Amino acid sequence: MSITPLPPARLHGLAPILDADTRLIVLGSFPSVTSLRAQRYYAHPQNQFWNILGALWGLPLHDMNYSEKTDALRAHGLGVWDVYAACEREGSLDSAIKNAQLNDLNGLKTRCPRLQAFAHNGGESFKHARHTRALGLPVHRLPSSSPANASWSFERKLAAWREVFASHGLTQQEGV
């Protein structure tokens, strides 16, 4: 007798971090298993997201609690969300994502009236650049901050992120 495996459970993503002052939104693909368990963006300790932003802003984000991190995002005009609202996936790899449902990206310009651009964090997110381009704002592709993107050094990732953030005034600011 053969046993038919159960399909992967339907996973649901995290709420966006953004507000009316958001000028740039970084869009990932979908939270990792670690992030979903913690209910926090970029919770995997080897993900370089918080280290990159900390280096850009001169802040020890990696050592801050999550509330302080999200306050720093808002203070710098940065929003964070994912392109997928839900999917089926075993593990954390983007290549394992199945039956994905897109988030409602169309409403972002209304929710964020100061929005200047979108930055896709990695290739899976960037596959949906046509949706963000349709909103009439600049769209950037960032090298993934994920530990799976080991071919890019931290310094190389930081330089690419710095270029995008600087073009929208989101690098280190005095008094922030």
N, C-alpha and C positions, 0 to 999 in steps of 0.2 A: 504494500500500500504506500503510495506517495503522498507526501504532505505538501499542500500548497502553501507557500509562505504568505503571510499577511502583508498587505501593502504598507508602505511607510505611513506613519501618522501625518495628518495635516498639521503643519506648523504655522504659527501666526507671528508676524514680526512685531517690532517695537513702535511705539508712538514717536512721531517726529519731535525733534528738539529745534524749535524755531519760534520766532515772534515777529512783530511788525517791523523791527529794526534789522532783521536778517538781510544781509547783502549778498552772501554767497552760501549756497547749499551744497554740501558734500553728500553725494548719493552713493552708498554702498550697494551691494547686491541683496544680501539677506544676512541677518545676524548668525554668528557661529553658535554651535551648541553651548559653548561657555557663556556667550553673551545672552542667549535666551534663558539659560538657567539663572543668571545673575540679574536679568532684566535691565541690562546696561549695554550701551553701545561700546564696542571694541574692548570687551572685558578680558579677552585672551591675553595673558601676560606677555606673549611674544609678538602680539600685533603692535606695530610701530606708530599707530595713529596718534596716541597721546604724546609719545616722545617727539614726533615730528612737530606737532602743534606747540609743545613746550619749547622746542628749539626756535621755532618761528617767533614766539611771543616772549621768550625769556622768562618762562614760568615753569615751576616744577610740577607740571600737570600729572606726571606719572605717580607722584607721591600724594596727590590730593585725593580727597574722597569724591565720590561721583557727583554729589551736589555742587561742590566747588568747581569741578571740571565743567559741568553744564553751565554754571554761572559764567565761567570764563569764555565759553563758546558764545553765549549771548552778548557778553560785554564786547566781544570783538566782531560782532555781526555775522557769526558763522552759524549756519543751521546744519543739522545732520538728520538724514533719513535713509531709506533704502528704496530701490526701484520695485522690489517685490513686497507685497503685503502678506502673502502666504505662499506656501509651496509644500511639496513633499521632498524630503531629503534624509538620507542616512549619513551621519557624520556632518562635517562642516565644509566640505569642498564645493565650490560653485559648480563644478562639473557634475555633481550628483543631484543638482536641483531638477525637479520634475514638476510638471503641472503647476507652474508658477502663475500667480495672479498679480498683476501690476498694482501698485499704489496709485491713488488719484493724484497724479502730478499736475493736472490742469489747474487745480485750485490754488497752487502755490503762489502765483502772482498776486492773487487777491489777499491771501493770508499774509503775504510778505511784500507790502507795497514798495519797499526800498530795494527789493531783490535786483541784483545786477547780473548774476551768472549762476551757472551750475557747474560742478566739478564731479565727474564720475570717478570713484575710487576703484579702479581696476577694470579689467576687460569685460567681465560679465555685466557689470552696471552699464558700461559704455555701449553695450549692444542695444541699449534703449535710448541712445542719444537722439534718435529721431523724434522721440516724444518730448524731450526737453528742448530741442531745437525748434519744435513747432510753437513753443511759447515765445519765440522772438528774442531770446537773450543769448549771450555767448555761452558756449558749452565747451568745457575742457575735459581732457582725459588725464587723470593722475595715475602714476604707477601705484599699484595696490600696496596698501600698508600691511597686508596679511603676511604672516610668516611663510605662507606657501609661495610668495614672490621672493624667493631667496636669491634669484639671479641679479637683483638690484641691491646694491649696498645701501645702508642707511643714508650716507652722505649723498648718494645719487638721487634717492627718493626725496630727501630734504631739499635739494636744489630744484627739482622739478616742482614740488609743492610750493616752494618759496616764490618761484616765478609766477605761478597762477595767483597765489595769495597777494603778492605785491601788486599785480595788475588790477586788483580790486580793493586796494587799501587795507588789507587784512594782515599785514605783517606787524611786528612789534610796534606798540604805540606808547608814547609817554603818558604816564598817569593811569594806565589801564591795568 
